Amino acid sequence: MGERTLTRISRGAIQGGLLVVALTYLLVPFSANASTQGDREQKIYGAGGLPPFSIPPGTKRIDTHCHFIPPFYLDILRAKGLDSGGRAIPKWTPEEHIELLDTLGVETAVVSISTPGVHLPGFDRDDARKLARDLNEYGHKISVEYPGRFLFFATLTLPDVEGAVAEAIYALDTLKAAGVILFANHEGEYLGSKKFDPLMAVLNEREAVVFVHPNKVPLAPVPDTVEDSGVPEFLIDFLLDTTRAASNLILKDVTGRYPNIKFILSHSGGFMPFAAYRIGGALSFLTKAPMPKVLGALQSFYVDTALSSSPSALPSTVAFVPHNHITFGSDFPFAPTFGIKIATSQLDGYQGLETEKKTWVNYDNASDLLKKPLAHWRTTWEAPAASPETQHEEL
């Protein structure tokens, strides 16, 4: 292998490899004995630590894929010994999140709850409904307390459809959530299931944004420990889960029957852009719909860039997904800050998108997609200060 080839690899593939190595540190439990972020950076980069990080002048972003973990939720998850797709549950605070937003040039973060959601071991239906309500109230609270920095996607209770419908109406109409987060599958029932149609009707009526996040795939259980399985769920299974959900939404004609819903697929849509024509051909055969119509349905999805801006991922994404359907995502705090910086640098330095289209990806697409909630909250943020309780009653 020649020197020129090695140089090319060092600028692209090696950075992508470093990102994967960085992500493996998510598997280390967050405890008093766990490595600090500085220790983790040093293990990857050596004594010099993380390479200098900077963003292009004037960069402004909206982050549509990031998470919040209220203290009460963290306590519940840790008490039950739960993780998120094989990843340890990190500590999160609004202040630490805002510090990262400022570093990345993010104006507003749209936060959501990741797996395992609200249907937890030992919880009955009412427990799950109460937890969803508490999480959404907290999302509203930080939207008020940190003006301009946070919006939230509401947590629902699928596969409990009745509870999900009630919570969606409350969260969207009263709390003014930016949209809702739905897992690709809920206890093995994938988005697209006719059981979920009552919820889709409510979301369609409100022209809601639905953020689709992967979950544990409903297959033979993957061993819980890295030593046993070797490949944690979030590395591979999450991508498959999102891809299957997107395919099922088209197969069951959810995108056609509920055209006002705007779906954002996590992690560049999983494998969807790479396998779009394979998926499109199969779905065309199964649905008897013309291939161009099926491909158009696939291209109607929005995708985010969370952990998906590597030299091998971005070309596939921008080759298939319309440039006005890509939004910026960080996956904080489940992705470590140094991994997020690598991914963001890859996006900023990608030569396959001209500067104007990078502006669309970083800000304009999300701003247009979230036009209604942003308009509401900007009015609220500009109003005279009020206590969260008063604001909540008014909203």
N, C-alpha and C positions, 0 to 999 in steps of 0.2 A: 504494500500500500504506500503510495507516494506521499511526500511531504504536503503537497497541495491538498490532497484528500483529507489528511489528518487535520489540517488547518480548518477546512470546511466543517468537519465533524465537530471540532472543538467549539465552533461558534454557534452551533445549533443543537445537534443531538446530545452533546455532553451537558448543555444547560438543561435540556429536557430530562436527561438522566438524573441530574442533581435535584430537580424538582421531585422526581419520584422518591429519591433517597430521603429528601426532606420530609415527604409525606409519611414515610415509614415511622417517623418519630411520633406520629399521632398514636401509635400503638402502645407507647410507654404510658403506664397509668400515671395520672396526675396525683402525686402524693408528696409527702415531705421528702422522700428519698429520690424522687424523679429528677432527671437532669433539668437544669434551667435552660431557657431558650438560648442563652449565650453558649452554654456547654454544647447544645445540639448543633449550633452553627459552627462551632469550632471543630466538631467531629467531621462535619461535611467539608468545610473550607480550609481547615488547618488553623494555625495560630493567627493568621491574618483576619479571620472572621469573614463576614458577608462582604462581597464586593460592593463598592459604592452604588447607592441607588438614587436615581433622580428621575423626574418626570419632565416631559417636554414643556416649555413655558406655555402658560395659558391653558393647560389641560384641566378639564372639568368633567366629572363623571357622576353617574347615578349607579349605585350598586344594587342590582336586583337579586343577587344570590349571596346572602349573608344571614347569619343566625343570631338569635339572642337566647340567653339561658338565664332566666330570672333565678335569684337565689333559692326561692322556694322549690322551683322545678329541679334545680341541681341537687338539692337535699333529697328530694324524692327519688331521683334516679340513682344517686349513690347509695342511698339506704337499701335500694332493691338490687344493687350490684349490676346495674344495666350499663350498656355502652350504646354507641350509635354506629351500626354497621361494622362492628369490629374496631371502632375507634374509641379511645377513652373520652369521657365527657370533660371538656375543659371548663375552667372558671371564666366567666364573662362579666364585664362591667361596662356601662355606657361610656364611662370616661376613657377606658382603654380602647374601646371601639372608636371613639371620636379621634383619639390620637392617631390611630391607623388611617382613618378617613382623611385626616389632614395630610398625612404622609403621601397617600395615593392620589390626592386631588379629588376626592369624592365629596360632592356637595351633600347628597342625601343617600342614606342607606335604607333599603326596604328589607326589614328583618323578618325572619320567620322561624318557626320551631322545626327542628330536624327530627329524624327518627330518634327514639322510638315512638314519639307522639304522645297520645293520651290514653290509649288502651294498654295499660300496664299490668303486670302480674298482680293478682289480688284485687284488681279494680273491677267493679261492676259498671253497668251502663251509666248510672247516676254519678259515680265517681269520675268517669271519663268526661261526662258533660260538664261537671263542675270544674275540672282541671282545664278544659278548653276555655270556659268562660274566664277563669282566673288569668290564663295566659293572654287572652285577648284584651282584658282590662289592663294588664300590664303593658301590652303593646301600645294601647291608647295612651297610657300614662306617660311613657317615654316620648311619644310623639308630641305631647303637650309640654313636657318639661325640658325638652331639648329642641327648640324650634328650628325647623329647617334641616335637622340632621337625621331624623328617623321617621319613616313610615313603617307600616307593618302589614304583612299578609296574615289574615286570620286563620287560626287553627280550627278545624272542624272535627266531627266525630265519626266519620265513615269507619266501618261499614254500617254504623247506626245512622240510617238515612233521615229518620224523623228528627233526631237531635242535630244532625248536620244542617238540615234545612232551617231549623229554628235559629241555630247559631250563625249561619250565613246571613240571614235577614237582620239579626241584631248587629252583627259586626259590620256589615256593609252600610246599613241604613242609620244606625245610631252611633257606632264608634267610628264610622267613616274609614274603615280599613281600606288599604290600597287595592285589595283583592283577597284571594284566599290561597292557602297552600293545600294541595292534595297530594298524597303519596301515589306513586305509580300503581301500587297495589295496596289494598287494605285487607289484611288477613287472607291473602290469596285471591281476592276479587279485584280484577284490574279495571282501571278507568275504561269506560266504554260499556261496562255492564249495564243492562237495562234496569237493574235494581237502583242504579244511581240517577235515573232519568228525572225524578222529582227534584233533585238538587240541581241538575243541569238546567232545568226549566227556570228555576229561581235565579241562577247565575246568568243565564241568557237574557232574562228580563232586565237585569241590572247592568248588562254589558260588562260583566266582571272580567278581571284579569285572574287567571288561574295559574299559579306557579306549581309545576309538576316536579316533585322531588322523589328520588328513588328510595326504595325501602328494601328490606330483606326479601329476596326472591322466594316464592313459595315452592321450593324444590327440596330435595334431600338436605337436611341441615348441614351447614358447613361447620366443622369443629370450632369450638369457641376460642381456642387458643392458637396463637400464631405458630407455636411449636408443632401443633397437630396438623393444621391446615396448610400452612405455608403461604397462602394467598388470602388475605382478609377480604371480607365482602365488599368494602367500599372501593377496592381497586378494580374489580372486574364485574361483580354481580350488579352493582349499582348502574353501570352503563347499560347492561342488558335489560334491567328492569325498566328504565326510562324508554328504551327503544321499543320494548314490547308494549308499553302503555300507549306510546304514540301510534304504533301500528293498529292497536285495538280500537283507539278512538276513531280511526278512519274506517276500519273494517266494520264497526258498528254504526258508522255514519253519524257519530256525535258532532263532528266538525260541520257536517251538512245540515243536520237537524237543529243545531244550536249555533248558528253562525255568528252570534254577537259575542260569544266567549272568545277571549284571546288567551291562548295557552303559551306559557314560557316553559320550555324544556330545559332541565338542568344539564350542566356539563356538556354543552354543545349538542344536546339531544342524544347523548350516549353514542351509540354506533350509527345513528340514523343518517347523518350526512354521508358517511363513508359507504353505507349499504343502501342508499336511497333508491337506486335503480333496481337492485335485487328485491327490496321490499316493495317498490312500486309495481314491478312486474307481477309478483305473487298476489298482491292485493287487487291488482287489475283483473287477474284471472278469477280470484275468489268472489269479487263483488260484481263482475261483469261490466265494470266502469272502464272507460277508455284510459289508457296509460297516462296521457297528459293530464287528465282530471285528477288522477290519483297523485301524480307528482305535484300538481298544484296544491292539493290538500296537505301533502308533506311540507311544502314550502310555505304554507299558511302559518305553521308553528313559528314562534319566536324561540330562540335559543340563547343561553348565556355563555360567557367565556370562562366561567369558574373552572380552574384547573384544566383548561382546554385550549391554551394558547401556545402550545409547543410547536416546533417546526414541522411536526408530522400531523398535528391536529388542525391547526388553523387553515392550511391550504384546502383541506377537505371541506371544512365548514364554509368558507367563503366561496368555494366553487359551487356549492349547492344552495345554501341558505341565502335568500335575498339580503343585501347589505343593510336594508332598513328593518330587518327582523333579527338582528343580533344585538344583545345588550351586555354590558359589562357585569362581571360577577367575580367575587373574591373567595367565597366560601369561608370567611372568617366566622367564628374562631376555630372551626374544626381543621382548617388549613392553618399551619403556623405562619406567623408574619413573614418570616424569611422566605418561605415557599411562595407566599402571595407576591412578594416583591419580585421573585424570579419570573413568575407567570405574567405579572404586569409589565415587566421589562420586555418580555417576549412579545407581548401584544404591541407595546409602544414601538418596538424596533422592527416589527414585521413589515417587509417591503411589498407584500401582496395587496395592501390596502393603502390608497393614497390618503393624505392627511384629512381631507374633507370627510371621507367615509369612516375614518377612525373617530372623528368627532361624532358621527352618527352613532357608532357603536358605544362610545364612552358616555354619551349624554343624550343626544337628540332622540334616539329611538325610544328610550325609556321615558323621556319627558313627554313624548307624544302618546305613548301607550298608557301612561299614568296621568293623562291630562286632567281628568276630572278630580281624582283625589288630590293631586298637587294643587289645583286651583282652589279647592276647599281649604286645604291646610295652609296655603300661603295667605289666604284671607284671615284664617284663625291666628296664624303666627304674627301677622301684622296688627292684629287687634290689641287693645290695651290688655296688659297682663291680668290673668285671673287664675285662681287656684285650680288645680286639676279637677277637683270635685265640681266646681262651678262650670268649668269648660265642659266637663263630661255631661252634665245635665243639659247644657245648651245644645250639645251635639246629638 
